[in-house]
């Protein structure tokens, strides 16, 4: 069960958009932006407030890949593994970050909720490959060493 402040914030977000079925996506986008994930309890709450079936809300939230029901870290690192990045060695970057952060393909977020590591098919910056982003800031021409330096910097170790 979430604390009341989550529901109060959801009410604010709903009020800023409206209460129609067409408002569902912008509402849950704003909720996810607020909390870095979409708490399932809030999706149920939003469905009730919009007077739509919970299953409809879940079908929308699960259809779009950018919605996540899992809590994410303060820093969301996305490593591109599209063709250009893959050819220019994005996998060693990903493997180095998994090792550095103690993560894996099954475990994406550090225990301290500081980092979430994701692989994406394309970040749309092929000319800068290999590329990764941290909270949507693009880091071009990455290497495993640069990735480790960036993580250390974000942790405040450098």
C-alpha positions in Angstrom: 0.0 0.0 0.0 1.3 3.4 -1.0 1.4 6.4 1.3 -1.4 8.9 0.9 1.0 11.5 -0.7 1.2 9.3 -3.8 -2.5 9.4 -4.2 -2.6 13.1 -3.6 0.0 13.7 -6.3 -2.0 11.4 -8.6 -5.0 13.6 -8.0 -3.0 16.7 -8.9 -1.8 15.1 -12.1 -5.3 14.0 -13.0 -6.7 17.4 -12.4 -4.1 19.0 -14.7 -5.1 16.7 -17.6 -8.7 15.7 -17.2 -10.7 12.6 -16.5 -11.3 11.1 -19.9 -9.9 7.8 -21.3 -7.9 10.0 -23.8 -6.1 11.5 -20.8 -4.7 8.1 -19.5 -1.4 8.2 -21.3 -0.4 11.7 -20.3 -1.4 11.0 -16.8 0.6 7.8 -16.4 3.5 9.5 -18.2 3.5 12.2 -15.6 3.2 9.7 -12.7 6.2 7.8 -14.1 8.2 11.0 -14.5 7.4 11.8 -10.9 8.5 8.5 -9.4 10.7 7.0 -12.1 8.3 4.1 -12.4 4.6 3.5 -12.5 3.4 2.1 -9.2 0.7 -0.5 -10.0 -1.5 0.8 -7.2 -1.6 4.2 -8.8 -2.5 2.7 -12.2 -5.5 1.0 -10.6 -6.3 4.3 -8.8 -6.1 6.3 -12.1 -8.4 3.8 -13.8 -11.0 4.2 -11.1 -10.7 8.0 -11.3 -11.1 8.0 -15.1 -14.0 5.5 -14.9 -12.3 2.9 -17.1 -11.6 -0.7 -16.6 -8.4 -1.6 -14.8 -7.6 -4.0 -17.5 -7.8 -1.2 -20.1 -5.3 0.9 -18.1 -3.0 -2.1 -17.8 -3.2 -3.0 -21.5 -2.1 0.5 -22.3 0.7 0.6 -19.7 2.0 -2.8 -20.8 1.8 -2.1 -24.5 4.2 0.8 -24.4 7.7 -0.2 -23.6 8.6 3.1 -21.9 6.3 2.3 -18.9 7.8 0.4 -16.1 6.2 -1.2 -13.0 9.6 -1.7 -11.4 11.2 1.1 -9.3 14.2 2.6 -11.1 17.3 4.2 -9.7 18.2 7.9 -9.6 20.4 7.4 -12.6 18.9 5.5 -15.5 21.7 4.3 -17.8 20.7 3.1 -21.3 23.3 1.4 -23.4 22.5 1.3 -27.1 22.9 -2.0 -28.8 21.6 -1.0 -32.2 23.6 -2.0 -35.3 26.0 0.9 -35.3 26.7 0.7 -31.6 27.0 -3.0 -31.5 29.5 -3.0 -34.4 31.5 -0.4 -32.5 31.6 -2.5 -29.3 28.7 -1.6 -27.1 28.5 -5.0 -25.5 31.9 -4.7 -23.6 30.5 -1.4 -22.2 27.4 -3.1 -21.0 29.3 -6.1 -19.6 31.7 -3.7 -17.7 28.7 -1.8 -16.3 27.0 -5.0 -15.2 30.2 -6.0 -13.3 30.9 -2.5 -11.9 27.3 -2.1 -10.6 26.7 -5.7 -9.6 23.8 -6.1 -12.0 22.8 -8.6 -14.6 20.2 -9.2 -17.4 17.8 -10.2 -14.6 18.7 -7.5 -12.1 18.6 -4.0 -13.5 18.7 -1.7 -10.4 21.3 -1.4 -7.7 20.2 -2.1 -4.1 20.9 1.5 -3.1 18.4 2.7 -5.9 21.2 4.8 -7.4 21.5 3.1 -10.8 19.3 1.3 -13.3 21.0 -0.2 -16.3 19.0 -1.0 -19.5 19.9 -2.1 -23.0 18.0 -0.4 -25.8 17.7 -1.2 -29.5 18.5 2.3 -30.7 19.0 5.7 -29.2 19.0 7.5 -32.6 22.6 8.7 -32.3 24.3 6.2 -34.7 26.9 8.7 -35.8 28.1 9.0 -32.2 28.3 5.2 -31.6 28.8 3.6 -29.3 26.4 5.7 -27.2 24.8 5.5 -23.8 22.6 7.9 -22.0 22.2 8.8 -18.3 18.8 10.3 -17.6 18.5 11.1 -21.3 21.8 13.0 -21.5 23.8 11.5 -24.4 27.3 10.3 -23.9 29.0 9.6 -27.3 32.0 7.5 -28.3 31.8 5.5 -25.1 34.4 2.9 -23.9 34.2 0.6 -20.9 36.8 2.9 -19.2 34.7 6.0 -19.8 31.6 4.3 -18.6 33.3 3.3 -15.3 34.6 6.9 -14.9 31.1 8.3 -15.4 29.6 5.9 -12.9 32.3 6.9 -10.3 31.6 10.6 -11.0 27.9 10.1 -10.5 28.5 8.3 -7.3 30.7 11.2 -6.2 33.9 9.2 -6.1 35.7 11.5 -8.5 
